Amino acid sequence: MTRSIQLLAGLLASASFATLAHAGEVAGHVNDATGARGLQSAAVRIVELNRTAETDRAGTYVFGDVPAGTYTLEARYVGAEVTTQTVTVAATGTVSTDFNLGAVGGGDILVTGQTANLTSALSRQKAADGIESVLTRDAVGQFPDQNVAESLRRLPGVNILNDQGEGRFVSVRGLDPDLNGTSLNGVRLPAPESDARSVALDVVSSDTIESIEVKKSFTPDMDGDFIGASVEINTVSAFDSKKNRYSVTAEGSWNDYSGKVTPKGAFDFTQKLGDDFGIAGSVSYYKRKFETDNVETGGWHTNDDGQAWADSVEYRDYDVERTRINAALSADWRVSDTTKAYVRGNWAQFDDHEYRRRTTLDFGDFEDDGPTAITDTSATFNGADERITVERDLKDRFERQRIRSVSIGSDTDTGTWKFNWQGSYAKSTEYENGSIDPTSFRARFRSGTVVAIDNSKTYYPTYSVTSGADSFNDASEYEFDKAELTTLSDSQDEEWALKADLARTFAGSDGDFTVQAGAKARWRKKSYDFNMSYLDLADGADYTLADVLGKQTYRLIDMGPVSSKTGPRDFLDANPDAFEVNSYESGVASASDDYSVREDILAGYALARWDSSTLRVIGGVRMERTKNELNGNLVTDLEEEEDFTVEQVQYKRSYTNWLPSLTLRYSPEQSVVARLAGYKTVVRPKFSQLAPRYTVNEDNEAEFGNPNLKPYQAWNFDADFEYYFANNGAISVGGFYKSVKDYTYEQVLRDGAVVDGVAYDQVTIPVNGETADIAGVEVSYSQVFSMLPAPFDGLLAQLNYTYTYARGTVLQEGEDAAGNTIDIERRINLPSSSKNTFNVVVGYEKGPVSLRAAGTFRDKYLDEVGGDSEEDRVVNQHFQLDLSAKYKVTDNIRLFADWVNVNNAKYFAYQNLSGAKRVLQYEEYGSTVKFGARVSF
């Protein structure tokens, strides 16, 4: 061991009270029947003292301060036979007692496959202090799904919001993903995107993960920055398994729209370097090519007869290539029998290369008089009445996200004292340089051109050119309009953190009483720097769509002539003198979005805990002090003069939140657990909303950030009842209520709105709402049907349903009877809140075969608040079916196949106008098939 490692070891050992020792200890491990794998969250009880301890992730338990005598130890685990042993404790020293648990009905506990995942998850859920749901890997390192986000959607109250057909952002209890907190190995992850706090979970590979805990209730030792849930991801430790393990996975992925097979490969391992030191790591690579067909509309209007039409229709053809690279490495050291130290690092990269060909039909000039002809299902536009503008453009964008984190710390548990500390650093970035977004070609058509829009389809309109089609579809008619080059889009979000917790347990005749306190400091900075070049065509240059003509792969309709994917970039590179930079447009766009925010949080807490074999009570309070430094630009756009001014703006502020909580866990018998929790939590606004960014155009219309935004504050109440079946399963019923104050939404103010003493004709600004009420019910059922006769004894099922009521009040402009502008209170569903979510998994596992069908349903939700209910953007309900199969060739080789989105579930966003759903966005993606093999040795 080198001198530096020795120095680090000494620091960790001294900081962790490793030299502390207490007389009368009982300690040991709980393993599966083979002794090869420790079982986390097994409950070990000293029957005569009514004291209970849960095993840690290595299967270790410890009781401190045990009086001399002879006792009965009892070990329990979901799906396992209860096992007892008798121990004699002396006045000093430690008695070591291990348990190897067998399955109900005899035999080994299954540690691979669906049953193992279910058993492990239910055991951790049962042992938890508060209300939570858990996903775990099995003994050979397989997670339930290849994608972490896809796995999470199987849990009660959890659903996923999609991005181009891929599950990315987690919604808990139907709430906005920004109302969750996400941690990796105890480190809160910052967000790569410039306008978000939430983290897309698909950037973390399932090959690196040991478990994911979705904690829906709060105790004072947790970060208090969530209302939906705290999503806590734990990666693999070298001591998760008793044996060294190496695994290699090779996979192919085929999307039926792209018709291409793309690769995925992974390698993960755990290796002990002696009895007390080990390392674990993984690396994975995944490339996916897929296509999306999209239709979007804007500017819906109605006439006096209620007949509707849109002043623009866009047909978008996406070709996407996404590459994910993940790496993780951890080192774990058993400093002593009571202390474990660790260093953990994770690195994830997500590359997104997107080509988008778009045809836009613009009928905005018809707005005053409406279409030339209109029916309930169609609208006709004649160029003889007003001009018809058509744009055909290409976006060629490459974006790279990275998330990295490193943590160092230790955990000490002597049975009487507990001490842990952790220092961490995390950084997320999103970087773009050289994207073309977009290159646009435009043509205007007048007399001789007639375009008919057919709105009779359920999801999207189609068009036909009934007159002038030859000119309409002639690529040479479309002259270059503009090119926008993203020369820099740089979002950076980093956080340093340091925390420590100390607890002292006092053993009593009927249970244990614990007092605990801790502190945490977080130093975070998020910034965004955006620069672009707006290119016009130079005098004398000639450039039309015909110069870069390509072939479309669109399935919904014939889009007409489109650009090739690489043609605009090649033309730009080959003809730099054909373009000139519009300094005015470039300067306004480059200055408007820049910001930087510092957020320092100092937290402290104190709690008391009572534990007996039947009752657990945890009560206390957490204090979080927040300090902000907010920097942005005031950009005044003087379009008539083709000039603008930029003024730097800075705000500083601070505030304190007190977050009390009380949690009760009552288990009158081993098969029954009831929980009650009341607590307060806080969610801070998005940095992009807080940043003092101001843009004022020549019409005296302003878009503002709001540095005075208050954080969401929520009083939360949870109740849950769980019943665990003897053979392997559980049913739970729970309810929740949340009263949320100061939630945020975007408000539009008109007619002389005054901000900071200045009057504007129109202001768009994020503001705080008043109070929102969120209530709901969760029901879940899980069961392994091993009691059935063969061959049905291999069946298993998981079902859950969540109902969420989430309503709030917003202020919007309206008119009184005299026509005066007034503020009107309007009740809305909270954005991104689905009323009903439902998940069902039916599996079969017997011998070498494992089969599963999984369906997930999410109700419609409000996506954006409009000026009134008819302008609201709503996302339609979504149901998706996935199938998977695994086959164990040998103990070390497993084949698998997944069929994702079997039913080609689609994305549909609309507004309710004149009694019908008017499409705003429609997408379909096709299904994806994955197939591969995993080899362990």
N, C-alpha and C positions, 0 to 999 in steps of 0.2 A: 504494500500500500504506500502510495507516495505521501510526502509530507503534507501536501495540500489536502489530500483526502483525510489524513489523520487529523488535521486541524478542523476540518468541517465536521468530522465525526465527534470530536470533543465538544464543539459548539452545540451540536444537536443534543448530545447526551446531557450536557449540563443544563441546557435550556428546557429539558423535558423532565426534570426530576427523576432521571433514570436511576439514581442511587437511593431513592426512597424505598423503604421496605416496611411492611406491616405484619404483625403476627396474626396467625389464624386465617390464612387465605385458602380458598378452594378455587382451583383454576383447571382449565382443560380445553378440549376441542370436541366439537360435534361434527361427525363426518357421515358420508353415505355408507351403505353397508360394506362396500369394498375398502373403505378407508382411504380412497384416492382423492376425494374432494370434500373440502370443508363446506358446511351448510350455513349460510348466513341467515340471521333472524330466527334461528331455532331458540325456543324458550327453555331455559334451564331453571328449575325451581328447587330451593331447599324447603322441603315440605314442612318441617317442624318450625322453621322460622318465618314461613310465609314470605320469603324473599325470592325475587325472580330477576334473572339477567338474560339479555339477548346476546347471541353470538355476533361477532363482527364479520367482515367479509371473508376472513380466513377461517371462520368457524370457531373462533376463540371466545371463551367467556371467563370471567373472574368475579369472585365474591371476596371482599375484604372485611376485616374486622369480625370474623366468625368466632364465637365463643367455642371453647373446647367442648367436645362431645361427639356423639354418634348421630348421623343425620341420613335422611333419605333424599337422594338427588333424583329429579324427574326431568327427562328431556322430551320435548314435543316439537313436531314439525308437521306442517300440512301434508297429508297423504302418507304419513309414517306412523308405525306402531309406537305407542308411548313406551319409553324405556326407563327403568329405574335402576339405581345402584345405591349401595350403602357405603358411606365414608366415615372415617373417624378423624376428627380434627384435633391436633395437639395444641398446646398453649402457644407454641411458636411454630413458624415454618409454613410451607405451602403443601397442600395435598393436591396432586394432579389426578384428574379423573376424565377419561375420554369416553365418548359415546359413538358407536357406529349404528345408525338407524336403518331399519329395514322397512319396506313398504307395507301398507295395510294388506293383510291377507298373506303375508310372507313374501320372501324374495328381496332383491335389491331395489332401492329407490332408483327410478329411471333418471339418469342425469343427462340424457340427450333427447332432442326432439321436442315436439310441442308439449308433451306432458311435463317434461322437465322445466320448460319455460313457465308453464302455468303454475306448477307447484312452487317454484322459487318465488314467483311474483306474488302469489297469495300469501306465502309465509312472511314476506317483507311487508305487505299491506297489513296483515294482521298484527304484526309487532309494532307498527308505526305509532308515534305519539299522536299525530293528527290524521287528517283525511288525505290519503294519497293513493295513486295508482302506479304500478311498477311494471317495467319490461326488463327481462334479463336474457343473457346469452346462456347456452347450455355448456356442458362439459367439454365439447369439442370446439367451442368457440363460435357457434352459429347463432345469429340473431334471428328473430322471427321473420324479418323481411330484409332484403338487400339494401333498402333505402330507409334511413332512420325515420324520416317524416312519415313514410308509408306505414311503418310499424306503430307509430304513436297514434294514428287514427283508429286503431283497434281498441283503445282504452276508453273507459267510461267518461263521458263529458268532453272528449277530445276529438277535434276534427282539424282538418288541414285545408288551408287556402292555397289554391293552385296557382302556378305561374307557367303559362303555356303547357298545361296538362300535367305538370310535375308538382307533386306535393312539396311545399317549401316552408310555409309559415304556419305555426301552431295556434289554433284557436281553442281555448278551454272554456267550457260551459257557454259556448256560443259567443264569446267576447272577442274584441279586437286583439290581434296578436301583440300589439304594442302594450297591452295590459299584463303581459307576462314578463318574468325575468328568466334569463337562461344562464346557467353556470356549467362550467366544464372542470371537473375535479375541484369544486369549491371556488372557482374563479369566475366572476361575472364576466360574460363575453360582451365586448362592445360590438356595435353594428357596422358593417362595411359601408352600407348605403348612406348617402348624405342626408336623407330625409326620414330616417327610421331609427328607432331604438331596438326593435325586435330583430332577432337573428334568424336567418334562414337555416333550418337544421339539416338540409340536404348537403351542406358543405362538410359535415362530419361523417366520415365513413363508418358504417356499422361494424367493420372489421376491427376498429379500435375500441369498441365500447363493451363494457361489462354489464352495465345496467343504466336505465333511465328512470328517475323518480319524478313523477308529476305531483308535487305537493300543493294541495288546494287550500290548506289552512296554514296559519302562521303561529310560530312561537318566537319569543323575543331573541333567541340566538340566531335567527335567520335574518337575511336582508329583507327589509320591509317594502321593497319596491315592486310589488305586484298586486293585482286585483283578481286576475284570472287564475294564475298558478305560478309557482316557481319550478321551472323545469331544470332538473339537476342531472347532468350526464357524468357518469363515472367510467373511466377507462380501465384497462386491464392492469392488475398488479401481479407481480411475480409470485405472490403467496396466495392467489386465488385458487391455485391447484396444488396438490401435493406432489405432482410429477412435472418434469419438464415437458413442454409441448411445442411442436412446430407444425404449422399448417400452411398449405398453399392452395389458393383458389384461382381457377381460370374460368372465365365466363364470356359468353357472347350475347349481344343484345341486338334484336332485330325489330325495327319499327315498320309497320305495314304501309305507312305513308311514304317514308323515305326509301324503303326497300333495301336498306343497307344493314350489314352486320358490323357491329362495333365491339371493341374488346373491353374487358375488365379483368384485372389481375390483382391479387392480394397475397401478402405474406405476413403472418403474425407468429409470435413466439413468446414463451416464458422460459427463462433459464435461471436456475439457482446456482450461485457461485459460492457454495458452502451452505451450512445450515442456516445462516442468519443474513445472507445477502442474496439478492436476486435482481434480475432485470427483465423487463417485458417490453415488447415493442411491436410495431406493425407498420406496413407501408401498403398503399393501395393506389391503383390507377384505374380510372373509368372514363371512357369516351363514349358519348352518345350522339348520334345524328338522327334528327327527326324533323318533321315538317308540320306546319300549322296553317290551316285555311281560316281566314278571318274576314268578317264584314263589320264595319263600324259606320254609324250615322251621327249626324249632329243637327241641331236647330230644327226640332220638330215644331210644326205649326198646325193649327186647325182653322177651318173656315166656319161660317155661321151654321152650317149644317153638320158640324162635328167631323167632317172629313179631314184626314190628316195627311201631311206630307213633310218630308225632310229636305232642308236646303243643301245638304251634302250627303253623299254616300261614298264610302271608301271600301275597296276590295283589296285585301292585303294577303300576300303570299309570303310566308316565313319559311326560311331554310336555316336551321339552327344546328350548330355543333357545340356541345358542352363537354368540357374535360374537367374531371375532378381528381386531384392528387392529394393524398393524406398521408401523414407520417406521425407516429407517436412513439415515445420512448420514456420509460420510467425506471427508476432505481429504488428499490425498497430495502431497508436495513432494519433488522430486529436488534435494536441497541441493547435491550435487556428483555427479561420476561415481561416487563410492563410497558416498554416503550418501543415504538416503531417510528422510523424516520423515512422520508421519501423526497425524491426530486422527480417532477413529472413535466414533460414537455409535449406540446401538440402543435402541429403545423398543417394547415389546410389551404389548398388553392383551388379556385373555381374560375375557369375560363369560359366565357360565353361569346361565341362568334356568331353573329346574326346577320343574315341577308334578308331584307324585306323589299319586295316589289309591291308597289301600291298604285292603284288607279283611283283617282278621286273625281267624282262628278259634282261640280259646284253649281247650284241653282240659286245662289244668294241674291242675284239681281232680280229674281222673281218674287222676292219677299213681300213687297208692297201689294201686288195684285194677285199673287198666288200662281199656281200652274195654269197652263193654257187650258187644260181640261183635267177634271178630277172626279173619281168615284170613291166608293168606300174601300176599294182594294187597288187602286191605280192612280198614277199622276202622270200627265203628259206635259212636256216642256218643248215649246217651239221656239227655235232661235230667231224667228221673225218677230217675236214679242220682246224678248230680252236675250242677251248673250248667254250662252252656255259655256262655262269654263271647265276644262278638263286638264288635270295634272297627272303625269305619270312619273313616279320618282323611285329612287333606290336608296335604301339605307344599308351601309356596310360598316357595321360596328363591332369592334372587339373590346371586350371589357374583362378585366381581371380582378377578382376578389381574393384577398388573403386574410386568414385568421390564424394568429399564433398566440400561444400562451405558455407560460412556464411558472411553476410553483415549487416551493420548497417549504418543508415544515415537518412537524412530528406530532404524534399522539401518544399520550401517556395515560394508562389506566391501571391504578394499583388496587382497584376495588374500593378504595376509600377516597383517594384523590384522583381527579382527572385534570389534565392540562393539555391543551393543544395550541399550536400557533402555526401561522402560515404567512409567508410573503409571496407575492405574485406580481406578474406583469403580463398584460394582454394587449394586443394591438390588432386592429382590423383595418384593412384598406380596400378601397375600390379605385382602380386606376384605368384611365382610358386616354389614349394618345394616338391621334391620326385617324379617328373614325370619320366616315362621311355620313352625315345625318341631317338631311339627305342631299342627293343630287336630283334636281327637279327639272322636268320639262313641261311646258304648258302650251295649250292651244285654246283659242276662243272661237266658238262657232255661232253664226248668226243665221240669217235666212237660208233655208235649204236643209237645215239639220233639225230633226225631231227625235227626242229621246223619251221613251216610255218606261216608267218605273212600275214594276209589278209588286205590290205589297201583300199579295194573297198568301204567300208562304208563311208558315208559323214562325220561323226564326229569323229570316233575313230576306231583304228585297232583291230582286233581279232586275236587269235592265235590258232593253233592246233599242237599237237605233233604227227607227222605221223610215227615216229619210236622211240621206247624206252619209251613209255608212262607209263608203269608200274613202272619203276625206277623213272621217272620224277615226278610222283604223289605219291611216297612213302615217307611219312613223316619222316621215320627213316633215309633217305638219306641226310636230311638237318641238318647239325651239327651247333651247336652254333658258331656264328662268333664274336659278341660283344654285349654289353649292354651299353647304355649311360644314366646315371642318372643325371637329373637336380637337384642337391642338393640345388641350390638357383638361382632364376632369379628374381631380385628385381629392378623394375623400379619405380622411385619416381619423381614426378614433382609437385612443390608447388610454390605458388605465393602470396605475400602480396601486397596490393594496397591501395592507398589513393588518393582521388580526390576531387576537389571542383570547382564549377562554380558560377559566379556572373554576373547578367545581369541587365541593367537599361533601361526601356522603356520610350520614350518621345512621348507623344501623339501629333499628328499634325492634321491639318484640313482635310487632305486626307488619313491619315493612321498613323501607328506607326513606329517609328525608334528606334531600340534597339542596344545597344553596349554590348558585352559579352566577358568575358575572363575567363580562367580557367587553372588549372594545375593538373597533375596526375603523381604519382610516382608508379612504379611497380618493385618489387624485386622478381626475379624468380630463382629457382635452380632446375635443372634436373640431375638425376644421374642414372646409371645402374650398377648393380653388378651381375655378372654371375659366378657361380661355378658349375662344373660338375665332375662326376666320370666316367671314361672310364674303363669298366670291361672286362677283358679277362678271359677265362676259366683256372682254376688252373690245374697244371700238374696232370694227373691221373683221372681227373673228366670226366664224360660222360654226355652229355646233347644234345638232339636232339629235333626237332619239335614234334616228336611223344610223348614226355613227357608232352606236353601242348596243344595237338590237340583240336581244337574246330570246330564249324560249321559256315559256311559263310552265309551272308544275301545279297550277291551281286547279282544284277539282269542282268548285262550286259553280263556276260560270266562266265563260271566255272573257278574260280581262282586256283583250285587245293587245296591241303591241306593248312589250315590256323591255326594260333594259336587261342586259346580261348581268351576272353577278359581279364580275370583275371589270367590265368595260369602262364605267365611269372613272375608276381609280387609274386604270391604264391610260385613259385619254388625258386625265389631269397630269399624270407624271410625264407623258410624252409631249404635252403642249402647255407648258407653264406660262408662256407668253400670251396665251389666249384668254387669260383671266386676270382680273385685278381685284384687290382687296377693298371692300367697302368698309372704311375705317369707322364710320359712324355706327353702322349696324353691329360690327364686330365689337366695338368698344362698349356699347350699351349692354349687349348680352354677356360680355365677359365680366363686367363690373357688378351686375345685378345679383348674382347668386353667391358671391364669395362671403364667407363668414368664419368665425372661430369662436368657440365657447369653452370656457373652463368650468368644471364642476367638481368641487371638493366636498366630500361628505365625511363627517366625523360622527361616528355612532358609538353608543355605549348602552349596555343593558344589564338588568339584574332579574333573576327569576328564582323561584322556589319550586321544588318538585317533590311530590309524595308518590312512592311506589309500593304497592303491595301486590299480592297475587291476583287481586280482583279490581283494584282501583288505582288509577294514576291521575294525578292532578298537577298541572303545570300552569303557574301564573306569574306574571311579571310585566315589565315595561321596557320598551326600547326607545331611545332618543336618537334622532338623526338630524344633525345640523348641516344645512346645505349652503354653500357659497358659490355664486356664479359671477363670472366675468364674461360679458357678451359683446362681441365685436361684429360690426357689419358696415354696409355702405348705404348712404342715401343717394340714389341715382335719379337725377331729374332729366327726363328725356325731352329735348327741345327739337321735336321732329321737323317742324317747319323750317328751322334753321339748320337742320342736319347736324346738330351738336348736342352735347349733354354735359352735365356736371356731376362730379362724384365727391361726396363728403363722408369721411370716416366717422362712425358713430360708436360709442362705447357706453354700456350700462354695467353697473355692479349692483348686486343685491344678495341678501342672505335671509334665511328663514329656518325655523326649527319645527320639527314634527315629533310629537309624543305618541308612541304606538303601544298602547296596553293590549294585553291578551290574556285569556283564560281558556285552558283546554282540559277537558275531562275525558278519560278513557275508562270505561267500566266493563269488566268481564266477569260476570257472576259464575260462569262455567266456561270450560275451555272452548266450547263451540260457539260462544256468543261474545260479540264485542259491540259496545255502543259508545259513540263519541259525541260530545258537544263542544263547540268552540265559538268564542266571541273575541273579536280582535279588530284592530284598526291598521290599515296599510295605506301606502302612498305611492303614486306613480307620477314621476316628473314629466313635464311636456317634452315633445320632440325638440331636439336642438334646433332643427331647421325652422320650427315655429317660434322659438324663443329669440333667435338671432335678429338683431335690429337691422333687417334688410328692408329698404324702402325704394320703390320705383314709382316715379310720377311721370306720366306721359303728357303730351301736348294738350290733351283734352282735360287736364286736371283730374285724371283718374289715377288712383294710387293703389298699390299692393304693398301691404306692410307685414313684417314680422311683429311679434308682440312680446317684448322683453318683460312685460308685467304679467304674463300668464302665470296663474297659480297652478300648483300640482293637483292632480286628482287626489281626493281624500275619500276613503271608503271605510265605513263601519260594516263589518262582515259577521254573519252568524251562520254556523253550519251544524247540522245534526245528521248522524249516520248510524245505521244499525246493520250489523253483519252477522250472518250465520254460516259457519263452516261445517261442511258435511264430513262424516267420518272417513269416507274413502278418498276423496280428492275433489273438492269443489267448494263453492261458496255462493251465497246470494246476499246482496246488500241493497238497502233502500236509504236514500239520504235526501235532505232538503237544504237549500241555502238561500240566504237573503243578503243583499248588499245595498246599502244606501250610499250613493256616490255623489260627492259634492265637487263642483268646479271641473267637471269634464270639459273637454275642448271641442269646438267645432268652428267651421269657417263661416264668417258673417259678411254679408255684402250690405254696405251702407250707401245710401244715395241722397241726393237733394241737400247738398251743403253740409255733409258730415264733417265734424271738427275733430282733429287729432292733434294733440300737443299744441293747441291754440291756432292751428291752420285749417282753413275750410277747403274741402275738396268736393268735386261733383260726385265722385263715387270712390268708396274705399272698400277693399277686400282685405280682411284681417282675421286671424284666428282669435277667438275669444273664449272665455269660460262660460259654460252653462251654469244653471242653478243646481238642482238636485235631480238625480236619476235613481230609479228604483230597479233593482235586478233581483229576481227571485226565480227559483226553479227546483226541479226534482231530478234526481239521478237514480236509476235502477239498473243493477247488473246481476248477471247470473253466469257462473262458470261451473262446468262439471266434466269430469272424466267418467265415462260410463263403464268402468271396469267391472261393475256388478252384473252386467248383462251377459247372457250366454254367448259363446263364440258363434259367429265371428264378430258380433256387434259389440263385444267388450273393448274394441279398439276405437270406438266413437268418442269424440269430445266436442263440447260446444262452449262458446262464449258469446253472450248477448248483453247489450247495454243500450239504454235509452236515456236521453237527457232532454228535459223541457226547460227552456229559459225565457223568462219574461224580463225584458230590458227596455225601459221607457224613460225618456227624459224630456225636458222642455227647452226650446230654443226661442230666441227673439228674432222675428223677421218683420220686414217692412210690409205694410198693407195700407189700405185706405179706409177712412170712416165714411159715413153716409154722405158727408159733404164733399168727399173727394180729397180730403186732407191726408197727407202721409202720416201714419202712426205706426208704432211698434206693436206687433201682435204676438202673443205667446202661442206656440205651437208644440203639441206633443208629438214626439217621434220615437221610433225604435232606435236604440243606440247603433251607430255605424258598426258594421261587421258582426252584428249579433244575430245568430240564427235561433229561431224559436225551438225547432225540433232537430235533434241529431240522433242517429241510430246506427249501431254497428252490430254485425252478426258474423261469427266465425263458426263454421262446421268443419271438423277435422276427423281424420281417421288415421290411426297409427297402430300398426301391428306388424311384428316381425321386421323385415327390412323396409317396409313401405310406409310412407307418410304422405297423406293427401290433405289439402285444405282448400276451402272456398270461403272467401271473405267479401262481404258486402258492406258498404258504408254509405249513409245517407246524411246530407246536410240540407236543412231548409233554406229558403230564400233569406236574404239579408239586405239591409240598407247599406249601400256602398258609399254614396255621397249625398249630402243634404242639399237639395235645390232651393230655389226661391219659394216654392210651395210644393205641396204633395205631388202635383203633376210633373214637377221638374226633378224630383228625387231619382237618383240612379239606384236601381235594385238589381241584385244578382240572383238569378233563378236558382231553384233547388237543384241538388246534384246527387246522383246515385251512381256508384261505381262498383263493379264486380271484378275481383282478382282471384286467380286460381294458382295454386302452387303444388308441386309434387317433389318428393325426395325419395331416393332409393339407396339403401346401405349395401354396397357391393361387398365390402368387408368391414371390419371394425375401424379401419383407417381410411376407407375410400367411400365417399358419398356423392351421388349424382343428384342434380336438382334442375328444376325447370319452373319458371314463373310466367304467367300470362297476365299482364297488367292492363287494366281498362278493357276487359273483354267486351263490354257493351258499348264501347266508343262513346263514353259519357262526354257531353259537350258543355261549353261555357256559354251562358246567355245572360246578358245584362240589358235592362230595359227601363223605360219610364212609363208609368200609367197615365196615358193621355187620351181623353175622349173615350173612356170606357174600354180601352184595349192596351195590350202590351206593345209598346213601340220600341223596336230594337235599337240599342245603343252599341252593343258589341256582341258578336257571335264568333265562337271558335270551335273547331273540331280538330282532333289530333290523331285519331286512330289508336290502335292498341300496340303494345310492345311485348315481345316474347324474349325471355332471358333463359339461358341454358348453360350448364357448366358442371364442374366437378370440384370437390374439396377433398384434399388429401392431408391427413394428419399423421405425424410420426414422432 
